[in-house]
């Protein structure tokens, strides 16, 4: 009597361990997004102020560079930088490369948002500050921000949420964030619907609190 040969199993069903794996990937997404948005916002504030001041060198050099990063698809920027960095002697892993590219991309978007906010502060307000004896820097740090922030904040929130979702493109470099983790699990379990549903829920859990808190601040400032 011959024994039955064991059947090889290549796929396994979605389990709680896989959900935990997605949760860890969501934390990776949050980490790379938070760092990139934070650094990119700081750089964008500086770049936006330079563009607002209208210096000739900023108009001729900085503005075109920022337009390139705003216009070229992010996935192309990621792939080009990751493959070009070793040529110039930079040994960067996917996380580091993603941080650099996402930071510059965020800075390019925030710079134009900041410039628009600064331009929303009317010239009469600047003249009133001067008439009170305030210096240029006192006007810049104490008069402009409270007004410009209300104009900038909604657009900045949109940029931040967009960058958080765009961070999924770092998966092309091999960084295991939500999209990459989803691809790995779909390949192994062949259950794309439930995995993508869970990934979408994680993205929602990351984005929704930011959007709601931003809406709360806007209502508070409107009072």
C-alpha positions in Angstrom: 0.0 0.0 0.0 1.6 3.2 -1.1 1.7 6.3 1.1 0.2 9.5 -0.1 2.8 12.1 -1.0 2.5 15.4 0.9 1.1 18.3 -1.0 3.4 21.4 -1.3 1.7 24.6 -0.2 3.0 27.8 -1.7 0.4 30.2 -0.3 -1.0 30.8 3.2 -4.1 32.6 4.4 -4.1 36.1 5.9 -3.4 35.9 9.6 -3.0 38.1 12.7 0.8 38.1 12.2 0.2 39.6 8.7 -1.9 42.3 10.2 0.9 43.1 12.7 3.3 43.2 9.8 1.1 45.8 8.1 0.9 47.7 11.4 4.7 47.9 11.6 4.8 49.0 7.9 2.3 51.7 8.8 4.7 52.9 11.5 7.5 53.0 8.9 5.2 55.1 6.7 4.5 57.5 9.6 8.2 57.7 10.4 9.4 58.6 6.9 6.5 60.9 6.4 6.9 62.8 9.6 10.6 63.4 9.1 10.2 64.4 5.5 7.3 66.8 6.2 9.1 68.3 9.2 12.4 69.0 7.4 10.7 69.9 4.2 8.5 72.4 5.9 11.4 74.1 7.6 13.3 74.3 4.3 10.1 75.4 2.5 9.7 78.3 4.9 13.1 79.6 4.1 12.7 79.1 0.3 9.3 80.7 0.4 10.6 83.7 2.2 13.4 84.0 -0.4 11.0 83.8 -3.3 8.8 86.4 -1.6 11.7 88.8 -1.2 12.2 88.6 -4.9 16.0 88.6 -4.9 17.4 88.3 -8.4 19.5 85.2 -7.6 16.5 83.5 -6.0 14.4 84.2 -9.1 17.0 83.0 -11.5 18.3 79.9 -9.6 16.0 78.8 -6.7 12.7 79.2 -8.5 13.6 77.0 -11.5 15.1 74.3 -9.2 11.9 74.2 -7.1 9.8 74.0 -10.2 11.7 71.0 -11.4 11.0 69.1 -8.2 7.4 70.1 -8.3 6.9 69.1 -11.9 8.9 65.9 -12.3 6.9 62.8 -11.0 8.1 61.8 -7.6 8.8 58.2 -8.6 11.3 59.3 -11.2 13.0 61.5 -8.6 13.3 58.6 -6.2 14.7 56.1 -8.8 17.1 58.6 -10.3 18.5 59.8 -7.0 18.8 56.3 -5.5 20.8 55.1 -8.6 22.8 58.3 -9.0 23.9 58.7 -5.3 26.5 55.8 -5.4 28.1 57.4 -8.5 29.0 60.5 -6.4 30.1 58.4 -3.4 26.9 58.5 -1.3 26.1 55.1 0.2 22.5 55.5 1.1 19.9 52.9 2.0 16.3 53.2 0.7 15.1 54.9 3.9 17.8 57.6 3.7 17.3 58.1 0.0 13.5 58.4 0.5 14.0 61.0 3.3 16.2 63.2 1.1 13.9 63.1 -2.0 10.7 63.5 0.0 12.2 66.4 2.0 13.2 68.3 -1.1 9.9 67.5 -2.8 8.0 68.8 0.3 10.1 71.9 0.5 9.4 72.7 -3.2 5.6 72.5 -2.6 5.7 74.3 0.8 7.9 77.1 -0.6 5.2 78.3 -3.0 2.5 77.9 -0.4 4.5 80.1 2.0 5.2 82.7 -0.7 1.5 82.9 -1.4 0.8 83.3 2.3 3.3 86.1 2.6 1.9 87.9 -0.4 -1.6 87.8 1.2 -0.3 90.2 3.9 -1.2 93.6 2.3 1.3 96.4 1.9 -0.8 98.8 4.1 -0.1 96.5 7.1 3.6 96.7 6.5 3.5 100.5 6.3 1.5 100.6 9.5 4.2 98.5 11.2 6.8 100.9 10.0 4.8 103.9 11.2 4.8 102.3 14.7 8.6 102.2 14.6 8.9 98.5 14.0 12.0 97.3 12.1 11.9 95.0 9.1 12.6 91.9 11.2 10.1 92.8 13.9 7.5 93.1 11.2 8.6 89.8 9.7 8.5 87.8 12.9 5.7 89.4 14.9 3.2 91.0 12.4 3.3 88.8 9.3 3.1 85.2 10.8 -0.3 85.4 12.6 -1.9 86.7 9.4 0.0 84.6 6.8 -0.5 81.4 8.9 -4.3 81.5 8.4 -3.8 81.7 4.6 -1.0 79.0 4.5 -2.3 76.4 7.0 -5.1 74.8 4.9 -2.7 74.4 1.9 0.1 73.1 4.1 -2.2 70.4 5.5 -3.1 69.4 1.9 0.7 69.2 1.1 1.4 67.1 4.3 -1.4 64.6 3.6 -0.3 64.4 0.0 3.3 63.6 1.0 2.1 61.0 3.4 0.3 59.2 0.6 3.1 59.8 -1.8 5.6 58.1 0.6 4.1 54.9 -0.8 6.3 55.4 -3.8 9.4 54.8 -1.7 8.5 51.2 -2.0 10.1 51.1 -5.5 13.5 51.5 -3.6 12.7 48.4 -1.4 11.7 50.3 1.7 9.0 48.3 3.5 6.2 50.8 4.1 2.5 50.1 3.7 2.4 49.6 0.0 5.5 47.4 -0.1 4.2 45.3 2.8 0.9 44.9 1.0 2.6 43.7 -2.2 4.6 41.2 -0.1 1.5 39.8 1.6 -0.5 39.7 -1.7 2.2 37.7 -3.3 2.2 35.2 -0.4 -1.5 35.0 0.4 -3.2 35.8 -2.9 -5.8 37.7 -1.0 -5.5 41.2 -2.5 -9.0 42.5 -1.4 -8.6 42.0 2.4 -4.9 43.2 2.4 -5.6 46.3 0.4 -8.6 47.0 2.6 -6.4 46.8 5.7 -3.7 48.9 4.1 -6.4 51.5 3.2 -7.6 51.5 6.8 -4.1 52.1 8.1 -3.7 55.0 5.7 -7.0 56.4 6.8 -6.0 56.0 10.5 -2.8 58.0 9.8 -4.5 60.8 7.8 -7.9 61.3 9.4 -6.6 62.6 12.8 -4.4 65.1 11.0 -7.3 66.3 8.8 -9.7 66.6 11.7 -7.3 68.4 14.0 -6.5 70.8 11.2 -10.2 71.5 10.7 -10.5 72.1 14.5 -7.6 74.7 14.4 -9.2 76.5 11.4 -12.5 76.8 13.2 -10.8 78.0 16.4 -8.8 80.7 14.5 -12.0 81.8 12.7 -13.6 82.7 16.0 
